[in-house]
Amino acid sequence: MKTDNHENTANDTAQKQTDESHIDAAASVLFQSNNESLTVNQEQSGKRSSSKSNNSRLPSNDLRSNRLRSLDDSARLTVDSLSDTSDRECRFWRTAASRISTLISSPEDAAKINLYTQQYGCIPPPFFVIVMSILQISVYAHYTVQGNIKVGWVTGCAGCIVHGNREGTMTFVSTRIFEIWRFISYCLVHQGLEQLLFNVVIQLVIGIPLEIVHKIWRIAPLYITAVAFSSILHHLIDSEVVLVGASAGSYAILAAHLANVILTSNRLNTQIGKLISVSVLVLFDFGHAIYRRYGLEDCEQKSYIAHAGGLFVGLLMHALFFRQFTRPRFYKILKYILPSIFFIWFVIGILLCALLKNDSSVLKVCNITEHISV
């Protein structure tokens, strides 16, 4: 027994000595790493101080490029720190927004947007633009199948005339302005595949990253405001035809983004290619809208006012609804002047819309007799 006790005691002593040696080794390694990190920090601080002194001698363009590089480095570090977090389902939205931001933003904003989107927590998710696009496609498919409409590239209004030769309940018709929902619901109805595809592509490609960056409570009011204002403008200017399509909302998003890029970019010459590409796309769609208004038969003609109304709202209201990552000195003035101009026109439009009456309708233009069931 005594021999066993002595052996156990010896084993315990050896184990304790081993543990103590491990602890001492770990402590020495930790102390050494702390010293090394302290040395590295001192070296980095010395480099930063020297870089600051050197940067003070650099021209403004070099300083701006250095800041952009530091922002890119910060964004990459943020991506690495978030790679193992629990919100991995948000990586798709972050990656999509970051990639698209490099294509549609100025160099100054792209790095900041990239850093911001990498910290995005998917709350709330960018569901407004997605839901609107799904609703528009669903409504078009429903009325096309139900009404047995022959779908064309610029013809075939799905929802303008429904079963029983009745006016659609979602289109905006000047004779039914007392049906308030029509001021908004017309954006779900489209004529032709070109109008539907253009609006959906603009909403998904540009609207989703903008909604991630600027949030739903900025994109949704801008979209709805453009849709409502365009219907009022249509009633005052071009009430002889029907108003359909989401062009007002998509053009408002597009115009607001372009205005934001132009006014906040310090190097506009780097954005010329993007501006030309977008301008060509807009002119192509606007040309189709003019053709739908004046080149088709009377029954197929649709208004193009929504395009102009969306551009007007986007240009004047972007300073109010969009977040500003770079703010020029004059931007604070524009933030109050441009929205004030819009609200004045909006109130005047509402008053004139209430006073002006029109007796034209879809059935009258198309020379269709409504079937009334007894």
Secondary structure, 3 states (H helix, E strand, C coil): CHHHHHHHHHHHHHHHHHHHHHHHHHHHHHHHHHHHHHHHHHHHHHHHHHHHHHHCCCCHHHHHHHHHHHHHHHHHHHHHHHCCCCCHHHHHHHHHHHHHHHHHCCHHHHHHHHHHHHCCCCCCCCHHHHHHHHHHHHHHHHHHHHCCCCCCCCCCEECCEECCCEECCCCECHHHCCCCCHHHHHHHCEEHHHHHHHHHHHHHHHHHHHHHHHCHHHHHHHHHHHHHHHHHHHHHHCCCCEECCCHHHHHHHHHHHHHHHHHHCCCHHHHHHHHHHHHHHHHHHHHHHHHHHHCCCHHHCECCHHHHHHHHHHHHHHHHHCCCCCCCCCHHHHHHHHHHHHHHHHHHHHHHHHHCCCCCCHHHHHCCCCCCCC
